[in-house]
């Protein structure tokens, strides 16, 4: 599925997660700011904290 969205990335990811109810969400992370964000990134960090499914981060 390919779709262009112009909304907030965090909200869009969480909305798709809610619609499809996956067992796991896999995300790439490449942060540049702060200790936690250096590991996760801003969007990835928010999704990890707000998602209901398990989240697997890959670098």
N, C-alpha and C positions, 0 to 999 in steps of 0.2 A: 504494500500500500504506500503510495506517495501522495503527499498533500502539503501544499505551501500554506503556512499559517503566519500571521503577523502579530499574534497575541504573545503574552508572557510565556516563555518556554516552560517554566515550572508548572504553571497552571495547565498548560496544554498536555504535558506529559502525565500529570496526575489525572486529568480528565480521561485520557486514553486508557490509563491504568484502570480507572473506575469502570469504564465501558466494557473492557475486555476481560477484567478480573484474572490477570495472569498469576501464575504461581511465583514467577520471578521476573524482575525487570533488570536488564543488563544495560549498563551505561559506561561510556568512556569518560575518564576524568583527566583533566589537564589544568590544574589551578595554578595561579601565579601570586596570590596574596595571602599572607598569614600562615600560621602553622597548619590549621585544619584545612584551609582552602588550598594550601600547597599540595595536599594529598588528594582532595576531592574536587575542588572547584565550586563556585557559587551555586550553579544550577544543580549539580550532582549532590552537593551537601543538603540542599533544601529537599530534594526528592528522597534522599535517604531518610531524612527525619519525618517526612510527611506521608510517604507511601505506605499502603497497607500490605503490599506484597513484599517479599524479600527483594533486596536490591544487591546485585553483584556489580562491583566497580572494576573496570579493567583499565590499565594504563597503556 
